Amino acid sequence: MLKGLTLFEGLVFGGILAVVVFGTGFATAAARERARDYKRLADVVRIQSALEIYFNDKNSYPISASPVALGGEGAKCLDGTGLQAACPSSGRVYLNPIPGQTAIGLGGGLPKAYMYESDGENYVITLGIEHKIPEVGVEKGLVCARPGQNLAPAIGGKCGLK
């Protein structure tokens, strides 16, 4: 003789299942957020490495009179002449393509692209971080990357060259 679940057993089972599914959704969302932030950090390290090789060859960083968006709709190539929308068919290429920042998860006020600014001697790359990353000492929000320095939070909502 087959015995089915009682109403109470069905409700208990359904409740446990709902808690498991709900908890899994939160864990998955948090993992995606961390993955996006770690990708942003890896992107900036790649960009900085290419800028250092450029500096070693040219004795200067690519100069920008105003902030330049990197990747996506901005500069997609770092070649022997600096940051370009596209790489030429010949000549030295340092980074192609320049990675673009994913805007997914970034709140208002954070840049939707990596922003680069340089006077030739120094540069700053501005990026947004969704959550604090204690392993590398990075806080949530606007972060500044400079040559030879750890990532640092923006001061007064801006990343200046100095």
C-alpha positions in Angstrom: 0.0 0.0 0.0 1.4 3.4 -1.0 1.5 6.1 1.6 1.8 9.7 0.6 3.0 12.7 2.5 0.7 14.3 5.0 -0.1 18.0 4.6 2.3 18.8 7.5 5.2 16.8 6.0 4.7 18.5 2.7 4.8 21.9 4.2 7.9 21.1 6.2 9.6 19.7 3.1 8.6 22.7 1.0 9.9 25.1 3.6 13.3 23.4 3.8 13.5 23.4 0.0 12.6 27.1 -0.1 15.4 27.9 2.5 18.0 25.9 0.5 17.1 27.6 -2.8 17.0 31.1 -1.3 20.4 30.6 0.4 21.9 29.2 -2.8 20.7 32.3 -4.7 22.4 34.6 -2.2 25.7 32.7 -2.3 25.7 32.7 -6.1 25.1 36.4 -6.3 27.9 37.2 -3.8 30.3 34.9 -5.8 29.5 36.8 -9.0 30.1 40.1 -7.3 33.5 39.0 -6.0 34.4 37.5 -9.4 33.6 40.9 -11.1 35.8 42.7 -8.6 38.7 40.3 -9.0 38.4 40.6 -12.8 38.6 44.4 -12.4 41.8 44.0 -10.3 43.3 41.6 -12.9 42.4 44.0 -15.7 44.2 46.9 -14.0 47.3 44.8 -13.3 47.4 43.9 -17.1 47.0 47.6 -18.1 49.7 48.7 -15.6 52.1 46.0 -16.8 51.7 47.3 -20.4 52.1 50.9 -19.3 55.4 50.0 -17.5 56.8 48.3 -20.7 55.7 51.4 -22.7 57.5 53.6 -20.1 60.7 51.5 -20.4 60.7 51.9 -24.1 59.6 55.6 -24.3 60.8 57.0 -21.0 57.3 58.4 -20.5 53.7 57.2 -20.0 51.2 58.1 -22.7 50.1 61.7 -22.1 46.4 62.6 -21.9 45.2 66.1 -21.5 41.9 64.9 -19.9 40.8 61.5 -18.6 40.5 58.8 -21.3 38.1 55.8 -21.1 39.9 52.5 -21.5 38.4 49.5 -23.4 34.8 49.3 -24.5 33.9 52.6 -26.1 37.3 54.2 -25.3 40.9 53.5 -26.2 41.2 49.8 -27.2 44.9 49.7 -28.0 48.2 50.8 -26.4 50.8 50.9 -29.2 54.1 52.8 -29.8 52.2 56.1 -30.3 50.1 55.8 -27.1 46.4 55.0 -26.5 44.4 54.5 -29.7 40.9 53.6 -30.7 42.3 50.7 -32.8 45.7 49.2 -33.3 47.6 49.8 -36.6 48.6 46.9 -38.8 52.3 47.5 -38.1 54.5 48.7 -35.3 54.9 47.9 -31.6 51.8 46.9 -29.7 51.8 46.8 -25.9 48.2 45.8 -25.2 45.5 44.9 -27.6 42.7 44.9 -26.7 42.7 47.0 -23.6 40.2 45.4 -21.2 37.1 47.3 -20.4 35.4 47.5 -17.0 32.1 45.8 -16.6 29.5 48.2 -15.4 27.4 45.4 -13.9 26.9 46.0 -10.2 28.5 49.4 -10.1 26.4 52.0 -8.2 25.8 55.6 -9.0 28.8 57.8 -9.0 31.3 55.1 -10.0 32.8 55.2 -13.4 31.4 52.7 -16.0 34.9 52.4 -17.6 38.5 52.4 -16.5 39.6 56.0 -16.7 43.3 56.9 -17.5 45.0 60.2 -17.0 48.7 61.0 -17.3 51.2 63.9 -17.5 53.9 61.6 -18.9 55.7 61.2 -15.5 52.8 59.7 -13.6 49.4 58.2 -14.3 46.3 57.3 -12.5 43.7 54.7 -13.5 40.3 55.1 -11.9 38.0 52.2 -11.4 35.0 51.2 -9.3 34.8 48.3 -6.9 31.5 46.7 -5.7 32.7 45.3 -2.4 35.6 45.5 0.0 38.4 43.1 -0.8 40.4 42.6 2.4 43.0 40.4 0.8 44.5 43.3 -1.1 43.3 46.1 1.2 40.8 47.6 -1.3 37.6 49.3 -0.1 34.3 49.5 -1.9 33.8 52.5 -4.2 36.1 54.6 -6.3 39.7 53.2 -6.4 42.9 54.7 -7.8 45.8 52.8 -9.4 49.2 54.6 -9.7 52.6 53.3 -10.8 54.5 51.5 -8.0 51.8 51.9 -5.4 49.1 49.8 -3.9 45.5 50.5 -4.9 44.1 53.4 -2.8 40.6 54.8 -2.3 39.8 58.1 -4.0 40.1 61.2 -1.9 37.1 63.5 -2.2 35.6 61.3 -4.9 38.4 61.9 -7.3 41.7 60.2 -8.3 44.2 63.0 -9.1 47.6 62.5 -10.7 49.5 63.6 -7.6 
